[in-house]
Amino acid sequence: MASQAEKLNTFKVMSEYLNSNVYVRLKGGLEIKGVLKSFDQHLNLILDNAEEVMEKGSRSLGTILVRGDSVVAISPAK
């Protein structure tokens, strides 16, 4: 189980990503980029202007909810 310090650190880092473009890797290999609008303690994410990133282009998804239990990695998008 995560310690209180780890939870605070995660919250701080995620807060810095709010209203910024992020890249999210999900279980099963799905990759999505979009603007992080909101998140919660379970790492459920609300992404705006989301796009599924594929080898041959991308697919527009609009505003989506990503379940936290499917998130593998989150990073700032370039």
trRosetta pair geometry for C-beta under 8 A, 3 or more apart (Angstrom, degrees):
i j d omega theta_ij theta_ji phi_ij phi_ji
2 6 4.3 -122 -170 88 98 129
2 7 5.4 119 123 -56 123 84
2 10 7.6 -16 -173 -8 154 139
3 6 4.8 99 54 5 76 102
3 7 7.1 -138 97 -5 42 87
4 7 5.7 -54 -150 36 34 113
4 8 6.4 32 153 -18 66 105
5 8 5.8 -55 -148 37 31 110
5 9 6.3 32 153 -20 65 107
6 9 5.7 -54 -146 37 31 112
6 10 6.3 32 155 -19 65 105
7 10 5.8 -54 -148 36 29 111
7 11 6.4 30 153 -18 64 107
7 41 7.4 7 -156 -144 112 99
8 11 5.6 -54 -147 37 32 113
8 12 6.3 34 154 -22 65 105
9 12 5.7 -53 -148 34 31 113
9 13 6.4 28 156 -16 65 106
10 13 5.9 -56 -147 38 30 108
10 14 6.1 25 158 -14 66 111
11 14 5.9 -59 -143 42 27 108
11 15 6.1 34 156 -26 63 108
11 41 7.8 -20 -83 -103 106 71
12 15 5.7 -54 -149 31 27 114
12 16 6.9 30 152 -22 60 102
13 16 5.8 -54 -160 28 34 113
13 17 7.1 28 147 -16 64 105
14 17 5.6 -57 -156 34 40 113
14 18 7.4 65 146 -46 64 83
14 36 7.7 -136 -170 167 79 152
14 39 5.2 -88 172 65 135 153
14 43 7.8 -141 -98 -114 148 78
14 74 7.5 36 -106 99 88 152
15 18 5.8 -22 -162 -12 42 116
16 20 7.8 -12 136 9 59 144
17 20 5.1 -111 -164 54 52 116
17 22 5.3 46 -175 -76 125 125
17 36 4.9 33 132 45 100 154
17 74 7.1 8 -122 149 176 120
17 76 6.5 -148 -115 -85 97 79
18 36 5.7 -102 -112 105 37 103
18 37 7.4 54 -153 -150 78 17
18 38 7.7 41 -126 -86 102 35
18 39 7.9 -124 -85 8 89 101
19 35 6.4 2 -150 -178 36 106
19 36 7.0 -70 -18 75 21 72
19 37 7.1 62 -78 -107 59 50
20 35 6.9 175 91 -142 14 71
20 36 6.2 -3 57 34 65 102
20 76 6.3 -36 137 -129 130 94
20 77 7.9 174 145 32 83 86
21 33 6.4 23 -177 176 96 103
21 34 7.1 -146 -139 131 67 13
21 35 5.8 -47 -87 -88 55 63
21 36 7.9 140 -134 -3 10 80
21 76 7.0 74 87 -170 71 67
21 77 3.8 -78 133 53 104 119
22 33 6.8 -170 93 -146 41 66
22 34 6.9 -20 56 66 77 54
22 35 7.5 106 12 -132 81 20
22 36 4.7 42 0 -38 132 112
22 47 7.4 -115 59 -113 104 110
22 74 5.7 -3 178 -170 128 93
22 75 6.8 152 -159 79 78 31
22 76 6.1 -67 -109 -114 63 34
22 77 5.6 164 -144 -20 5 94
23 31 7.0 -6 -175 -173 91 98
23 32 7.6 161 -157 88 47 43
23 33 4.8 -22 -102 -97 66 95
23 53 7.6 -3 -141 -8 97 151
23 74 7.3 153 79 -156 52 45
23 75 5.1 -19 59 65 100 84
23 76 7.3 27 11 108 90 17
23 77 4.5 126 -42 -86 89 82
24 31 7.2 161 84 -156 52 51
24 32 4.8 -16 62 66 101 91
24 33 7.1 167 16 -87 73 40
24 34 7.7 -28 7 30 114 89
24 45 6.7 -156 -96 58 154 166
24 47 7.2 -113 0 -67 140 146
24 66 6.2 5 143 -170 161 176
24 71 6.2 -65 -165 -128 108 96
24 73 7.2 170 -152 88 44 55
24 74 5.3 -7 -105 -104 77 76
25 29 7.8 -38 -166 -146 91 30
25 30 7.6 148 -160 85 48 50
25 31 5.4 -18 -105 -105 68 81
25 71 7.7 94 76 -162 52 58
25 72 4.7 -59 105 67 94 109
25 73 4.4 20 41 48 111 96
25 74 7.9 -145 24 -65 70 38
26 29 7.5 -19 77 62 71 16
26 30 4.3 -14 57 68 117 97
26 31 7.3 -162 17 -77 80 33
26 32 6.9 37 -18 3 115 105
26 66 7.0 -128 -87 -158 123 119
26 70 4.8 10 -156 146 104 100
26 71 6.2 -53 -106 -100 69 39
26 72 6.1 148 -134 2 14 95
27 30 7.8 11 71 27 39 94
27 70 5.0 -109 22 -154 102 69
27 72 5.9 137 -61 -50 57 107
28 70 7.8 -25 13 -160 106 105
30 52 6.8 -58 -165 -140 95 103
31 52 7.1 106 77 -166 57 60
31 53 4.3 -55 104 60 107 106
31 54 7.9 166 55 -70 101 39
32 47 6.6 133 139 72 124 172
32 50 5.5 -2 -177 -168 114 107
32 51 6.8 159 -154 79 66 40
32 52 5.7 -39 -98 -102 78 52
32 53 6.7 -177 -96 3 20 87
32 61 7.1 -30 -137 19 116 151
32 64 7.5 -85 -167 66 152 145
32 66 6.9 -168 60 -84 151 137
33 50 7.1 163 87 -147 36 59
33 51 5.6 -14 60 57 82 91
33 53 5.8 59 -5 -43 102 119
33 58 8.0 -53 39 -133 105 141
33 77 4.8 89 -149 -100 121 144
34 47 3.4 87 86 173 136 114
34 48 6.0 166 170 66 110 34
34 49 5.3 163 -144 82 87 63
34 50 3.4 -39 -67 -93 146 64
34 51 6.5 155 -69 11 85 63
34 61 7.5 -75 -69 62 137 111
34 64 7.3 150 2 36 172 101
35 47 6.5 133 61 -162 44 65
35 48 4.4 -31 64 62 105 92
35 49 5.4 51 4 41 104 106
36 39 6.7 -13 -172 -38 112 109
36 45 6.3 -67 -130 -159 90 109
36 46 7.5 100 -163 75 51 60
36 47 6.2 -35 -94 -102 47 72
37 46 4.4 -62 67 102 105 105
37 47 6.8 166 7 -108 91 18
37 48 5.1 79 -43 -20 124 107
37 63 7.7 -1 3 -141 149 103
38 45 7.3 154 86 -158 56 44
38 46 4.2 27 48 31 94 120
39 43 6.3 -15 -168 -138 113 40
39 44 6.6 160 -151 78 58 51
39 45 5.2 -12 -99 -102 90 66
39 46 7.3 -143 -64 18 48 73
40 43 7.3 -95 70 -22 59 13
40 44 5.0 7 36 46 105 98
40 68 7.4 -97 67 -48 86 137
42 68 4.0 175 134 36 78 155
42 69 7.3 -33 171 -41 105 77
43 68 3.3 122 75 -137 76 108
43 71 5.2 -111 137 42 128 146
43 74 7.8 -153 -159 -24 116 138
44 65 6.6 -4 180 -174 102 95
44 66 6.8 168 -160 84 52 56
44 67 5.9 -29 -112 -134 85 37
44 68 4.5 -72 -52 -32 52 98
45 65 7.2 155 81 -158 50 47
45 66 4.3 -3 56 53 101 106
45 68 7.1 124 -17 -80 76 71
45 71 7.0 98 -10 -75 122 137
45 74 7.6 161 -77 -101 148 135
46 63 7.1 3 -177 -174 90 93
46 64 7.5 174 -150 88 49 40
46 65 5.9 -23 -98 -100 68 68
46 66 7.9 -166 -74 18 22 76
47 50 4.2 80 115 -76 118 114
47 61 8.0 38 94 87 115 122
47 63 7.1 178 92 -147 51 49
47 64 5.3 -8 58 58 95 86
47 66 6.3 39 -6 -13 114 114
48 62 7.9 -43 -154 165 51 49
48 63 5.0 -10 -113 -103 64 88
49 62 7.4 -29 -97 -144 26 28
49 63 7.6 14 -24 -73 37 63
50 60 7.7 117 88 -165 55 51
50 61 4.2 -43 95 69 102 113
50 62 6.5 -12 42 70 87 26
50 63 6.9 119 3 -112 104 19
50 64 4.7 -52 28 17 158 115
51 58 4.3 25 167 167 121 129
51 59 6.5 152 -162 71 72 38
51 60 5.6 -37 -104 -101 83 46
51 61 6.2 178 -97 9 25 90
52 58 6.2 162 78 -162 52 72
52 59 4.5 -4 49 54 107 97
52 61 5.9 95 -28 -42 86 119
53 58 5.4 -27 -106 -106 48 101
54 57 5.9 3 66 70 101 57
54 58 6.2 165 22 -97 80 41
54 59 6.8 47 -9 -9 121 95
61 64 5.2 -11 137 -40 122 132
66 70 6.6 -118 179 70 85 112
66 71 6.4 85 139 -68 119 100
67 70 4.9 75 76 7 93 107
67 71 7.7 -155 99 -22 50 85
68 71 5.6 -46 -154 12 44 118
71 74 6.4 -3 -173 -45 125 100
